[in-house]
Amino acid sequence: MLRFAAANLSFVIHQARFHHCQMMLVKDQGVYFLAENDTDILAYAIGCNPAVDKFDDWWELSRKELGGSDFVEYFNPHDPVFSELLEKNVDLILDATPDHLILSLFTPSSDS
C-alpha cells in the first residue's frame, strides 16, 4: 500500500482538469502522479520521493509495492475517487495486485 497526501495530489488533479488531460501514475525515480500536460508539479507517494527519502528506502518500498519494472498508468482526473479526495481533503491509497491498481481513500488520523 502506498499513500499520496491530499495536500500534494490535489494540485495535480486540478492541473489535469485545467489542462483537460489525463493524470499519469509513474514508477521510475520514485512513485508519483503528474498531469500529462504539466510536468512541473509532481505528487510523490509518501516514502517514495528521491528528493527527501533515502535511495534504499524509497527504492525498496516502490519495488515491494509495485514490482521492479518502471511503468506509467493513466487515470481520468474526473474519476469519482479524485472528486471525493478533493471534496473531503483525504489521502489516496494505492494498492496493487499482479493485475490491477486499486485506488481508495484514507482519512489521516492525528497519529498517522
Short mmCIF file of the C-alpha atoms (twelve columns), coordinates in Angstrom:
data_MODEL
# 
_entry.id   MODEL 
# 
loop_
_atom_site.group_PDB 
_atom_site.id 
_atom_site.type_symbol 
_atom_site.label_atom_id 
_atom_site.label_alt_id 
_atom_site.label_comp_id 
_atom_site.label_asym_id 
_atom_site.label_seq_id 
_atom_site.Cartn_x 
_atom_site.Cartn_y 
_atom_site.Cartn_z 
_atom_site.pdbx_PDB_model_num 
ATOM 1   C CA . MET A 1   0.000   0.000  0.000   1 
ATOM 2   C CA . LEU A 2   1.247   3.456  -0.955  1 
ATOM 3   C CA . ARG A 3   -0.274  6.706  0.272   1 
ATOM 4   C CA . PHE A 4   -0.466  10.035 -1.509  1 
ATOM 5   C CA . ALA A 5   -1.186  13.108 0.619   1 
ATOM 6   C CA . ALA A 6   -4.262  15.059 -0.463  1 
ATOM 7   C CA . ALA A 7   -2.361  18.309 0.057   1 
ATOM 8   C CA . ASN A 8   0.038   17.348 -2.765  1 
ATOM 9   C CA . LEU A 9   -2.210  15.306 -5.032  1 
ATOM 10  C CA . SER A 10  -4.943  17.940 -5.184  1 
ATOM 11  C CA . PHE A 11  -2.602  20.240 -7.149  1 
ATOM 12  C CA . VAL A 12  -2.043  17.526 -9.764  1 
ATOM 13  C CA . ILE A 13  -5.777  16.803 -10.046 1 
ATOM 14  C CA . HIS A 14  -6.545  20.491 -10.539 1 
ATOM 15  C CA . GLN A 15  -3.791  20.826 -13.149 1 
ATOM 16  C CA . ALA A 16  -5.027  17.799 -15.123 1 
ATOM 17  C CA . ARG A 17  -8.577  19.117 -15.043 1 
ATOM 18  C CA . PHE A 18  -7.456  22.609 -16.055 1 
ATOM 19  C CA . HIS A 19  -5.400  21.272 -18.985 1 
ATOM 20  C CA . HIS A 20  -8.087  18.701 -19.959 1 
ATOM 21  C CA . CYS A 21  -5.577  15.879 -19.827 1 
ATOM 22  C CA . GLN A 22  -5.062  12.574 -18.079 1 
ATOM 23  C CA . MET A 23  -3.206  12.041 -14.827 1 
ATOM 24  C CA . MET A 24  -0.188  9.784  -15.001 1 
ATOM 25  C CA . LEU A 25  0.976   7.445  -12.255 1 
ATOM 26  C CA . VAL A 26  4.700   6.920  -12.801 1 
ATOM 27  C CA . LYS A 27  7.096   4.464  -11.211 1 
ATOM 28  C CA . ASP A 28  10.681  5.261  -12.116 1 
ATOM 29  C CA . GLN A 29  12.745  7.587  -9.924  1 
ATOM 30  C CA . GLY A 30  10.196  7.261  -7.128  1 
ATOM 31  C CA . VAL A 31  6.424   6.841  -7.431  1 
ATOM 32  C CA . TYR A 32  4.335   9.881  -8.302  1 
ATOM 33  C CA . PHE A 33  1.306   11.333 -10.050 1 
ATOM 34  C CA . LEU A 34  1.507   14.211 -12.516 1 
ATOM 35  C CA . ALA A 35  -0.754  15.837 -15.074 1 
ATOM 36  C CA . GLU A 36  0.026   14.586 -18.575 1 
ATOM 37  C CA . ASN A 37  0.464   18.119 -19.966 1 
ATOM 38  C CA . ASP A 38  2.154   19.686 -16.915 1 
ATOM 39  C CA . THR A 39  5.330   18.042 -15.720 1 
ATOM 40  C CA . ASP A 40  6.191   20.802 -13.244 1 
ATOM 41  C CA . ILE A 41  4.002   19.514 -10.401 1 
ATOM 42  C CA . LEU A 42  4.617   16.014 -9.027  1 
ATOM 43  C CA . ALA A 43  2.796   14.363 -6.130  1 
ATOM 44  C CA . TYR A 44  5.041   11.641 -4.701  1 
ATOM 45  C CA . ALA A 45  3.851   8.689  -2.661  1 
ATOM 46  C CA . ILE A 46  4.815   9.079  0.968   1 
ATOM 47  C CA . GLY A 47  8.192   7.384  1.373   1 
ATOM 48  C CA . CYS A 48  8.916   7.258  -2.402  1 
ATOM 49  C CA . ASN A 49  10.368  10.704 -3.074  1 
ATOM 50  C CA . PRO A 50  14.049  10.581 -4.047  1 
ATOM 51  C CA . ALA A 51  14.482  14.237 -3.076  1 
ATOM 52  C CA . VAL A 52  13.668  13.527 0.585   1 
ATOM 53  C CA . ASP A 53  13.827  9.761  1.131   1 
ATOM 54  C CA . LYS A 54  16.993  7.653  1.167   1 
ATOM 55  C CA . PHE A 55  17.556  5.741  -2.071  1 
ATOM 56  C CA . ASP A 56  17.484  2.275  -0.467  1 
ATOM 57  C CA . ASP A 57  14.283  3.143  1.392   1 
ATOM 58  C CA . TRP A 58  12.192  4.556  -1.487  1 
ATOM 59  C CA . TRP A 59  13.547  2.014  -3.975  1 
ATOM 60  C CA . GLU A 60  12.687  -0.945 -1.742  1 
ATOM 61  C CA . LEU A 61  9.223   0.408  -0.890  1 
ATOM 62  C CA . SER A 62  8.365   1.038  -4.544  1 
ATOM 63  C CA . ARG A 63  9.716   -2.382 -5.576  1 
ATOM 64  C CA . LYS A 64  7.836   -4.151 -2.785  1 
ATOM 65  C CA . GLU A 65  4.528   -2.452 -3.603  1 
ATOM 66  C CA . LEU A 66  4.701   -2.191 -7.411  1 
ATOM 67  C CA . GLY A 67  7.370   -4.614 -8.620  1 
ATOM 68  C CA . GLY A 68  10.746  -3.971 -10.177 1 
ATOM 69  C CA . SER A 69  9.794   -2.565 -13.582 1 
ATOM 70  C CA . ASP A 70  9.242   1.090  -14.365 1 
ATOM 71  C CA . PHE A 71  5.808   1.976  -15.776 1 
ATOM 72  C CA . VAL A 72  3.243   4.666  -16.494 1 
ATOM 73  C CA . GLU A 73  -0.517  4.257  -15.985 1 
ATOM 74  C CA . TYR A 74  -3.127  6.828  -16.996 1 
ATOM 75  C CA . PHE A 75  -6.123  7.939  -14.927 1 
ATOM 76  C CA . ASN A 76  -9.077  10.197 -15.620 1 
ATOM 77  C CA . PRO A 77  -8.849  13.206 -13.263 1 
ATOM 78  C CA . HIS A 78  -12.663 13.285 -13.131 1 
ATOM 79  C CA . ASP A 79  -12.853 9.768  -11.687 1 
ATOM 80  C CA . PRO A 80  -15.109 9.814  -8.608  1 
ATOM 81  C CA . VAL A 81  -12.234 8.826  -6.305  1 
ATOM 82  C CA . PHE A 82  -10.368 12.033 -7.227  1 
ATOM 83  C CA . SER A 83  -13.505 14.153 -6.878  1 
ATOM 84  C CA . GLU A 84  -14.125 12.726 -3.422  1 
ATOM 85  C CA . LEU A 85  -10.476 13.307 -2.464  1 
ATOM 86  C CA . LEU A 86  -10.879 16.991 -3.352  1 
ATOM 87  C CA . GLU A 87  -14.246 17.300 -1.638  1 
ATOM 88  C CA . LYS A 88  -13.210 15.623 1.613   1 
ATOM 89  C CA . ASN A 89  -9.490  16.529 1.567   1 
ATOM 90  C CA . VAL A 90  -8.447  12.941 2.302   1 
ATOM 91  C CA . ASP A 91  -5.389  10.995 1.195   1 
ATOM 92  C CA . LEU A 92  -5.300  8.477  -1.640  1 
ATOM 93  C CA . ILE A 93  -4.279  4.866  -1.109  1 
ATOM 94  C CA . LEU A 94  -2.792  2.831  -3.951  1 
ATOM 95  C CA . ASP A 95  -2.883  -0.940 -3.644  1 
ATOM 96  C CA . ALA A 96  -1.536  -3.220 -6.340  1 
ATOM 97  C CA . THR A 97  -2.217  -6.806 -7.308  1 
ATOM 98  C CA . PRO A 98  -0.386  -8.588 -10.125 1 
ATOM 99  C CA . ASP A 99  -3.188  -7.478 -12.487 1 
ATOM 100 C CA . HIS A 100 -4.735  -4.317 -11.040 1 
ATOM 101 C CA . LEU A 101 -4.074  -0.984 -9.424  1 
ATOM 102 C CA . ILE A 102 -6.706  -0.147 -6.814  1 
ATOM 103 C CA . LEU A 103 -7.360  3.413  -5.674  1 
ATOM 104 C CA . SER A 104 -9.191  4.152  -2.429  1 
ATOM 105 C CA . LEU A 105 -9.359  6.954  0.104   1 
ATOM 106 C CA . PHE A 106 -7.783  7.213  3.531   1 
ATOM 107 C CA . THR A 107 -8.596  9.721  6.227   1 
ATOM 108 C CA . PRO A 108 -5.426  10.554 8.147   1 
ATOM 109 C CA . SER A 109 -5.702  10.419 11.900  1 
ATOM 110 C CA . SER A 110 -3.729  12.584 14.274  1 
ATOM 111 C CA . ASP A 111 -1.295  9.692  14.903  1 
ATOM 112 C CA . SER A 112 -0.583  8.941  11.185  1 
# 
